[in-house]
Amino acid sequence: MRQKVTITLDSEIAEKLRLQSIKKYGNSRSMSRLIEDLATGAAEMEQPEACSILGHRSEYSFKKEAEFKEAVEEVRAKLKEIEVLRAICDGGPIYPLSGSDWYFVLKDACELEINRIADMINKCWSCKGLNAPVPKYPDAGRNFVIFATMDHNLR
């Protein structure tokens, strides 16, 4: 059963939706169809390019972005080098963690470390030149529970 819903949108958001509905369906009358598709997951909102989010960018901004991307690749390379070994059973052969085990271990470790750094930053986020506190991961330290709900062998 379908239900009619009335929503009020900020004019900037409404304009973006109108433009996307024209692009996707060929007319602005299909904006409600686009909103329905977005709500059901049949469509995704187009993400603006970085330059449109950041506005006019300075040379310094471009330099910092390049340094940021380089640092991300360095961290990713180091993460790929990590090998955590575990025995499947006591006294048995030792294997590296992989697949879903590795995903949830890495996810939890990274989230816990990010939250530790966030706590340091958030003590005085304005001192760091930020407009707001940095976000934290609420599931940090609880990823095994999430893992166990997804893997029936762990319940």
N, C-alpha and C positions, 0 to 999 in steps of 0.2 A: 504494500500500500504506500502510495506517495503522499507527502504532506507538504503544503505550501509554507515557506518560511520567508519572512521579510527581514532583511539585514540593512544596516546603515554602515557605509564605508567612508573612510577619509577620501576626499576628492582625488588626491594623488594616487591612491591605490585603485580607486574606481577607474581612473584614466588608464592606468597600466593594464587593468583587466579588459577594458574596452579595446585598447590597441591589440592586446594578445588575442582577443576573440575575433577581431577583424582579420588578423594574420592567420589564425587557425581555421576559422569557419567562413571567412569571406564577408562577414557583416557584423555590425555592433549589436544587432538584436539577439545574437547568440551568447551574450555575456552570461546569462543565467545558465546556459548549457555548459559554458566553460567553468563556471563556479561549481556546478554539479560534478563535472568531470574531475576538477581539482579535489573536491571533497571525497569522491569515491576512489581516487587514485588512478583514474583513467587518463589523466593529464597531469603534467607537472608545470609549475610556474617557472617561466624563463628567468634565469638569474642574470642580473645586469653584469656587464664587464667591470673589472676593477676600476678602470679609468672613469666610468660613469658614477661609481660609488664614491671614489676619492676626489672627484672633481679635477681641477687643473693640478698637475703634479710637478713638483720641483725636481731638479737633478738629484738632490739629496734623497728624495722619496724613491726614485728609481734605483739609486745605488743601494739603499737599505733593503729594497725588495730583492735585489740580486743577491745581497749578502744573506738575507733570510732564506731564500731558496737554496743557496749553497749549504747553509747550516742544516737545513732539513735533510738534504741528501747525505751529509756527513753522518747525521744521527741514524738515518735509515741504513746506511752501510754498516754502522756499528751494531745495529739491532740484528742485521742479517748474520753477523759473526757470532752472535750468542748461541750457545748450544747447551741446553739443560739436559743432563742425562739422568735417567731413572730406570730401575729394574722393574720389569713387569710383575715379577714375583720374587720373594726373598731368595737370595742366592742365585737368581737367574741371570741371564745376560742383560747387559745395560744398553739401553737405546736412548736416542735423543727424543725429547718430547716433540710431537708433531701434530698436525691437524687441529682438532677442536681443543685438545688439552693445551697445546701451545698457544692457541688463540686466546683462551680465557686466562691463562697464566700471564701472558704478555699484556693483555688488556688490564688486568688487575694491577700488575706492577707499575705500568705506565700511569694509570689513573691515580694510584696512591702517591707516586712521585710528583705528578702534576698538582695534586691537591696540596702536597707539602709546600711546593713552590708558591702556589696560589695563596696559601695562608701567610707566607712571608710578604708577598706583594700586597695583599689586602689589608695588612696592618696599617699601611698608609699608601693607598693606591694613588692618591692625588700627588704625593711626593714623587711618584714614579712618572708623573706626567699623563696619567690615565684619566678618563672622564668618569669611570665607574670601576667597581671591583671586578677582577677577572672571575669568570665562571669556574665552578668546581664540578667534579663528577660525583653525583650522589650515590652511585652504585659502587664506588671504589671500596674495596675490601669485602664486597658482597658478591663478587662475580662467580664464586663457586656455587652459590645458591642458584644463580641464573643458569649456570652450566648444568647443574643437577636437574633443574626443571625441564631442560631440553634433552637430556640423555637419561633414558629410563633405567640404564644400568647403574646410575649413581644414586638412585632413590632407595 
